[in-house]
Amino acid sequence: MEQKELELVAIHEHLYTYLMKRRECDPSLLFSMRKRNDQKRLAQGYWFIGNGNYLQVPFWSGTDGIRKIANIAFVVIWREGAWRSLVNFSCKEQDELDGFLGPLAASLGGFTKTQEHLWEKSYEGTDIIANLEAFLLHDRPMIHRAVIKSKQKHILPISKRVFREDLQTVLHYRDRAEELSGSELQETPADPVQAPEVITGRGESPKQAENSRGSSLPEGQVCFAEGERGVSYDTLFGEYLRGAVNIFITDPYIRSHEQIMNLMAFFETLARYKDQQTDVAVHLVTVRDDLYQIKQQELFEQMVEAAVHAGMYFTWEFKDAHAVHARHIVLDNGWKILLDRGLDIFRPRRGSGYSLADRLQEGKQCKPFEITYIRRYA
């Protein structure tokens, strides 16, 4: 292979590895890969659709049949003597999509209409992984939300079935490549999860673990008693949030106004502890409120607007009640926090609202609950 081809194969592998690592934190991240070994591309390590000059990673179904590219995709392309990154919207001879993709490109900003029915947003520099991360953090959540709201039938989220089929195909050829080369692509083994140390009461400290930023944070389980005071989201979560840029919350009970306000209070803690120069993505997996689903949706949309001003990008998805049980927070800085009550840890307010004990979390009485800190990796 020539140097350019070797670089492209390496980009395929880096993108695949990065996206699969992201899926460990966010299993809802689904994307499309190459389905057939046309021109022996899969055998050569081309995991995504494309040729010797470009590749595309679609996160939604839908294809421009004329140009033979996805309607929406993250694209890596050879331009000006280097591999560049961009987001591509294309719908040639698909007039019904023009009315969706054109306004979407305008609302996202940064897009240029390069041809009829073709819009592109280019990322700066040649760091492909950094640009993909920027796409996943900023553009993908807004595109995904627009796709869901549009209710058009041509562009839809990638299904789990399609992802699994594509993954099986790619894994088959990756395994063959390992056998033929005689060397294995080393995966970083997950650290064994040890039984958490149980701490009863707040006076004792769990064992210490060095986090990814070098500071010492407690690892293990902490139990809180009924009526205990002095607890807040800042003390429970604050230091663990430092350095995280992707946060995944699973809680089936973010439905009522009070529960959603708890999530907003978590955002306030995040705003205080995040790097002020870095944007953070927060994705919630919860269950739809059958009685007040419109109000639930409206409150989430208000949170999107509020969070973005603090450099936080909030997205959510609804799953069936039987599919969501455990409550936890997974952070891409290496920590996972198990919450037996979720964020709903405080007794309901009974006063007039003019008491500082009601306004400050530290002054509230908490319900009995347990929280477990697990260090997944350094």
N, C-alpha and C positions, 0 to 999 in steps of 0.2 A: 504494500500500500504506500501511496505518497504521503508526505507529511500532513497535508490538509485532510486526507481521509483518516489518518490515524488520530488527528485531533478531534474529528467529528465522532468517531467511534468512542473516544474517551468522554466526549460530552454526553453521548447517549448513556453511557454507564454512570456518569456522575449524576445526571438528572434522575435516572431510575433509582439509584441508591438514595439520593436525597429525598425523593418523593416517598419511597417506601419507609424511610426513617420517620418522615412526617406522619405517615399513617399510624405509626405506633402510638402517637399522641392523639391523632384525629382519624379514627377509622372511617369517618364519613367522607374523607378526601378520596374521590374516585376520578379516574382519568382513563383515557383510551390509549392503547398501544398498538403496535403492528400485529396484524392478524394472520398474515400469510408470509411464506418465505419467498416472495417474488424476487427474481433476480438474485436469489441467495442472500438477501439483505439481512435476514435474521441470523443466518449462519455467520455473517460478518460482524454481528454485534449492533445492528441498527434496530434498537428496541422500539423506536417510535416511527410513525409515518414520515416519509420524506425521501430525499435522494442524496447525492453527494454534495449538494449545495445548501440544503436546509433540512430542518426537522420541525415537526409541530407536535405539541402536547395539548390535545383537546380535553376540557373538563365538562363539556356538554356535547350531546349528539347533534347531528345536523351537518350536512355537507353541501358545499357549492359544487354541484355536479359539473359545471362548465370548467371551472379552474381546478377541480379535483382537490380541493383543500377544505378543511373544516370551516363552518360558518364563523366560529369563534375559537381561537387557539392562542396559546403561548408559542412563539416561533423563535427558533435560532437559525440565523441565515448568514451566509458568507457575503459580506459587503465591505468595500473599501479595504480589502486585504486582511480582514479579521472577522471573527465570529461575533455577530451582534444579536441582541435580543429585542423582541417587539411583541405587541399584542395585535392580532390580526382579526378584522371583521370583514367577511366577504359574502356576497349574495348576488352574484351575476345571474341575470334572468330569473331572479326570485323577488319579484316586485313586492310581494306581500311581506317579505322580511326587510326590505329597504326602509319601510316606515317604522320598523322596530330598531334596527341596528344604527341607522343614521342618528336619530334622537338620542340613543344610548351613548354613542360615541361623543356627541356634543355634551351630554350631561356629565360624563366621566372627566372630560377635559384632556388635553394633551394629544388628541387624535388629529391626524391629517388625512384628508380624502385624497389618496394618491391616484386612483382611477375611478371609473364609474362603478358604483356599488362595492368599493373597496376602501377601508379605513385602516390606518396603522398608527400605533403609538410606540415610539422607539424609546428604549431605555439607554441611559448613558453608560459608557465604558464597556469593557469586555468581560466583566465578572458575571458569568452566566448564572451561577447559583445565587448570587446576591440579587440579580435582577428577577429571577424566578421567585425568590422570597418576597421581594417588593410587590410583585404581581399577586402572590397569594395573600399578602397582608392588606393591600389597598384595593386593587382592581377586581380580583375574583369575588370577594364578598358582595360588592355592589353589582357586578354583572349577574351573579347568582340570584340575588334578590330581584333584579329586573326580569330575569328569565322566568322566575316563579310567578311574579305578579302579572306578566304579560298574558299568560294563559294561551299563548300561541302554540301550535302543535309541531312546529318544525325543529325548534331548538329546545332540548330538554336535558336535565341533568343525566350524566352517565349512570346507567343502572348497575347494581351490584352484579347482576348476571354477566353483563358485558365486561365489566372489570375482571371478574374471576376468569372468564374464558380467555381474555387477552393475557392475563397474568400467567395462566397455565402454559400458554404458547411460548411466552418469553422465557419462563423458567425452564422449559424443555430445551431451548437452544442455549441458554446460559449454562445449564448442566453439561450439555454436549461440548461446549467450548472449554469447560474446565477439564473434561476428560481428554480432549484432544491436545490441550496445551500441557497437560500433566501437572498443572498448578491450580490450586483452588483460590477462588475469590474469597478472601477471608472476611467473615462477618464478625463484628464485635459482639462477643457473647454477653448476654444480659447478666448483670450481677445477681447472684442468688439472693432471693428475698428471705430475710431471716425473720423469725417471729418477733414482732415488736415488743419492746420493753414497756410494760404497763406501769404507769405512774398514777397514783391516787392522790389527789390534792395538788395544789399549785406550788407548794413549798419545795418539792423535789424536782430535780432536773433529769430528763432522759439523757441517754448517752449522746455524746457530741459527734458530729460529722462535719467534715469540711465541705462547704458547698462550692459551686462552680466559680464563685467570686472570691473564694478564699476565706470567708468569715465562718466562724463556728456556729452551727445551728443545731438545735436538738432534733434527734431522730427517735421515734417511738410513739407510744400512745399516752395521752393525757386524759384524765377523767375529771369531770366537773359535777358538782353536787347541785341538787335542787336549791334554788334561791341564792346561789353564790353571786357575789358582785365583783366588780373590777375586771370583767372580761370585755374585750372589744375585738373587732375585726383587725384593728391595727396590731394588737398583741398576738392574735392567733395567726394572722397571715402575712403581716407587713414585710418582715425580713425575708420570708420565703418567696415573695414576689419579685425581689430585686433580680435584675438580669433576665427575666422572662420576657419574651416578645410574642409568644403564642400561648394562650391560656385556654384550656378546654374544661368546661364545667358541665357535669352531668347531674341533674336533679329533677326528678319527675314532678316535684311540687313547687314550681315557680308559676303559680296560677293567680292566686288572689292578689289584691292590691298590696296587702302587707308583705306577702312573699316577694313580690316584685320590688317593693321598696327595700327589702333586705339585699336584693341583688344590686340595687342602686347604691346602697351603703358600701357594698363590696367594691364597686367602681370607685367610690370616693377614697377608700383605702389604697386601691391600685394607683390612683392618680397621685397620691402622696409618695408612694414608694417606687414607682417606675422611674426610669431614666427620663428626665424631662426632654431630652433631645431625641428620644427614640419612640416611634409609634408602636403600639401594642394591639394585637388582635385577640379578641375574646369571643369564643364560640360556645354557645349554650345548647345542650341537648335536654329537652324537657318534654312534657306531655301537654297536649292541647286541653284547655278548659272547655268542656262540652257545653256548659251553661253560659259562659261569658267569653267565648273565643274571640269575638270581635273586639271587646274591651282589652283582652290580653294582648292581641295583635297591636292595637293602638298604643298601649303602654310600651311595648317593645320598640315600636317605631319612634316613640318619643325618646327612649333611651339611646337609640342610635344617634339622634341629633345632639343629645346632651353629651354623649361620650366623645364624639368626634372632635369637639372643641378642646378636649384634654389629651388629644393624641391617642385615643382608643377607638378601635373599630369593632363594633359589636354585631355579631350575626347569631342566628339561632335556627334550630330545626326542631320539628315536632316528630315524635315517634309514638307508636302504640304503647299503651300503658304496660302491657306484658313484656315489652322489649327493654324497658328502663326500670331498673331496680335500685342498684347501688348509687350512692351519692358520693361524688368525689371531684377533686380538682387536679388536673394534670398540667404540669408546667414544663416548658421546653428547656428549663435550666437544670433539669434532673430530678425535680421533686414531684411526688404525688401525695395529695392530702386526702385521706378518707374521712368522711363526715357522716356520722350515723344519723344526725338530724338535718343534714344539709346546712343551710344558712339560718334556718329557723330555730335559733338557740335562746331567744329572749322571751320572757313572759310578756303577754299582751299589756299594753299601757292601760292603766286604770284611772290615772289622774286627769286633770284638765288640759294637760299639755304644756302648762307653764312652769312645771317643776324641772330643774336641771337634771334630777334623777331620771326623768322621763326622756329628756332630750339627749343626754350623753350616754353612750353605750356602757361606759364603766359604772354608771349609777344604776343601771337596770339589773333586775334579778334575772338569772338565767334558768333555763330548764336543765334537767340532768342530761348531759351529753358526753360523748367521747370523740376525740379527734386523734387521728394517727398520721404521723409524718413518715413517709417512706422515701429514702434516697434511691432512686432508680439507677442513676449513673452520675459520675462526677462531671 
